[in-house]
Amino acid sequence: MTRTRRARALLVLLAVALPLVGCGADEPAPAAAPSTTVAAPTTTAAPTTPPAPQPVAPLTGLPVAAVDPRPALAVKIENPPVARPQAGLTEADMVWEQLVEGGTSRLVAVYQSRVPASIGPVRSTRPMDPAITAPLHGLFATSGGQLPYLQAVTAAGLQLFSFDAGDAGFARRGPRSAPHNVYLDPAPLYAAADPAHQAPPAAQFGYAPTAGTQTTVVAGAPTGRLDLRLSPEAVPSWTWNPVARVWERAEGADPAYAADGVRVAATNVVVLRVEVVETGALDPAGNHVPETLLSGRGGEAVVATGGRTATVTWSKGGDADPVVLTAADGSPVLLAPGTTWVELVPTGSGSVAAVP
C-alpha cells in the first residue's frame, strides 16, 4: 500500500471513531429535558348569603312582606247583648275577655296588623286593663273611667286616649242610645301617637315555626267545642270549624257575628283560670267593680288550637311582662300563627269544659 493510500485509510478510521467518544457503556445517557406542567387554577365558590328570615306580624305570627311600623292599639269594647254586634271585632289581632260588674263581660281588642275604620261600642276602663295592655307599650282607647284606673293605664307606660277627655277619633252615633253608642275612628289616635309610643309591639305569645309543631298537636286531645262560663250571664263557647280551620264563637246559644256580618272566629283560644276579687269600688249604677288578678300570678290554662286542646300553665311577672304559657313538659307553648282570643275565666264562679 502506498503512503497516500495509507493516509486516506487512517482518515476514514478517525472519522468513524470520533462520534463514539464520550458514549461508552459506563456513561449515562443524556437526561431528557424536564417537562413543564401548568396546574389548573383553583376556583373558590363565591360565598352565599342566607336568605333573610320571613318577617311576621308580632301579634299573630303570620308572614308579612314587612312589619307595619305602627304601635299596637288596645280598645275597650263592651259585650252585653245591647252592644252586639260590635264593629271592628274581626280585624283584631288579639282579644281579651274579662268579667266586669253585673256579671257581664267586656273585651280588650288589640289592633296592629289590621286596623278597621270603626271600632265599638267603646266603654270605660277597668282595674285589670293595665296588666293586660302594658306589655304592648302602645295606645289605649277608652270611653273614660274612674280616675285611679285611668292613672294606672298611663303609669303602666301606655298612651291614653279617652272620649270623656275630648280626644279626637271618638263620636256617638246611632242607632243605640248612650252609653252604648261611642265609636272610634283609629286614624286620629295613630296620628297623635307620641315618639315614645310609635314602635310595633313585641310578640305576646310563641308561634309554631311549622305546621304540626303546635303544642296541642304534640300533646293535646281532639276537641270539637270549648264551653266557658265566666258568670251566669257570660257563657261564651268556641266550636272548631275543620273547613275554615278556626274556632267560631257563640254567645250562649247564639252564633257571634261582627257588625259587618262576619262570623267572630279565632285561630287560637287561650283560657286562663284567674282569681277575681271585689275592689270595693262601685260603677255609676251602684254595682261592685271586680278585678282580675294577673300580675305576679299564675295557674292552670287551656289552649285550643287546630281542633285540639291541651292543659298547660300560665304565669305573669309585673304589669309590663307578657303572660308566659308553659306546657306540661316544661317547654314553651306554641300556638298556630293567626288571631288569638284570651279568656279570663274565674276559678271560683267560672268553668271550662272541652267537649270532644
C-alpha angles and dihedrals in degrees: 000000000000123000091250094053092047090053093053092049090052091052091052092052092050091050091054096045099047097072090056095059110114093014100092123141092259094057120088119239115255111274117249116250110267115256118233115227116196111207116225111252113259116238125208119206113242111255113259122223113224113239116263114257116264108261116236133198106262097227099041106027089226118144115258134179088240134347110260107242094221121111126246116272118208116197126190108227127182123231114192116121092265090062097051135140095038125205121242096008097126094053094061119112091209135010127193120200118204136178115247135176120311092029094280125124134234130201134225105205116194122204130191115121092042129024122193124213093240134028128183168308085286117204139181129292126258133208096262095054096090092055090050098046107027093086088062092059089203141103126322123200124194138154089237137279145190113318096246090053093049091047090051090056093056092040088057090062100260128130107239126217120183137184090212090055091056096246116168119258099048125101140157116241137165165297093043124065125238133316090025098058108070111121131181133222101200097203097084091049093054089047090053096047109128122228092264092057105044102091124098115257126256118253112277098199138022121256129206111253093214137021114274096029097091113122093243091055093049098042110005140102128238110265130182100182139016114208117198134186119194092164137332088277098043111058109148123172135194124213123195115239106200093191097053090029093224138111110249118212129227130185102220105309094340122094110237119239133176122234091265091059096253117137113249107243142155138202091219134024116198116191118197119193103220142176115247119196136180115255098200090240123119130216120228089272092055096254120143112253113229126207127213110219112224113141113086090007140103143167145139122341137181121214121201118196133148097359092307136093133208131191110231138153132256133206137175131192118199128341091274093053120090122235111271118214118202126190124226091261092054096256123127114268113250119206127195114263108263142068121335134204117200114205117201102205117183116239091220110042097016135080141193125206126180109204117201 
